[in-house]
Amino acid sequence: MTSLKHTFVTTLWSTVLFTVGLAACSRGSFVAVTVNDVPANADRMTVFVTNNNQTSGPHEFAVVKGGAFDFSLSFNADRHGDVVVAVEALAGTTSLGKAQGTGTIAPGQTTSLQIDLGPPAADLAVAADLSTVDLTVSDLASIAITPNALPGLKLWVKADTGISDTDAGTNVAVWTDQSGSGNSPFQGGPTLQPTFVPGVLNGLPVVRFDGTQYLNFDGSILVNSNYTVMIVEAPADGMDPNLFIGGGPPNVFGSDNTFLFGYTKANNVPQLRCTQWTHDLDVAVPAFSAPGQFNIDSCLFDMTRGHAVFRVGGLQGSNNYTMPVTQNALAAIGSHVSFWKSYRGDIAEVIIYDVPLSDYQRRGVELYLRNKYGL
């Protein structure tokens, strides 16, 4: 048996897909399923979950060689009790094996169960068992994921680590990358360097940009690739545009040749924009009211599904545009250097992956940030 890993091609925005028709709630339980020892010739998996007459599935996922297969699903807070998970491995139209396991959700608790799938139930019986399913059930508030615990991390900067001079008001010339990729944002010109400000957010520092300052980084990490970009930021005013990440070839603009993320306005309505110069994904956000109002903003791109913008609390908007960024020179935190559209405000942390995080992964990283910054 060979371990395989899914690509999450059908459920990138799984909260939306899986909770259609369910009662809205502010608190829920979460089911994550990991299947080890997937048959080596399997090309996809299906998952079917039932909990107290609430049913989800079957959901189909592609699998590729390289690791375990996993699946995640949100449940309403009052849906406790037995959870039945059925999985099936397929090659083309041929079923390679089905299996089923049962676990129990305890209200407000985290439960980790390892379910032995063999022998399969009679109505699932086919050629072979699928070994073991690890079924983890927990309250959403208990799941936090440190950014470097996930694959695909390409840039990670945070104001509480990786800045050499931490005296108040000192310039930040280099913001050391914590991802292990060596992609540290930098600025050689002293007048263009942002400043370090301690004790701003939950007792932690920020890097402050005044609308003329920026830090360059290697933007090729976003080129011809899936991506997830997450940032903890607070604008200083309602400037339009107010872009906290930008890039692109100098003075040459066209479809997909840059990545931009930040604030703008449409018909005088404030928007949070994730764009590749064209095919903007704009989502309405509250009007600026005062400095220091921090947000956790995320832009995800999947070449099989399109773009999505999240703020803590869920999906804000999505599109189905699937062309990747083709160029991204002069990439910077704090500015779109090519067009001199800069950022006025504070940035506490920036995280960039070259993969589209699953809903489970994104929620986990968001929770790490919420816990850290008291948001």
Buried (B, 14 or more C-beta within 10 A) or exposed (E): EEBBBBBBBBBBBBBBBBBEEBEEEEEBBBBBBBBBBBBEEBBBBBBBBBBBEBEBBEBBBBBEEEBBBBBBBBBBBBBBEEBBBBBBBBEEEEBBBBBBBEBBBEEEEBBEBEBEBEEBBEEBEBEBBBBBBBBBBBBBBEBBBEBEEBEBBBBBBBBBEBBEEEEEEBBBBBBBBBBEBEBBBBBEEEEBBBBBBBEBBEEBBBBBBEBBBBBBBBBBBBBBBBBBBBBBBBBBEEBBBBBBBBBBBEEEEEEBBBBBBBBBBEEEEBBBBBBBBEBBBBBEBEEBEEEEEBBBBBBBBBBBBBBBBBBBEEBBBBBEBEBBBBBBBBBBBBBBBBBEBBBBBBBBBBBBBBBBBBBBBBBBBBBBBBEBBEB
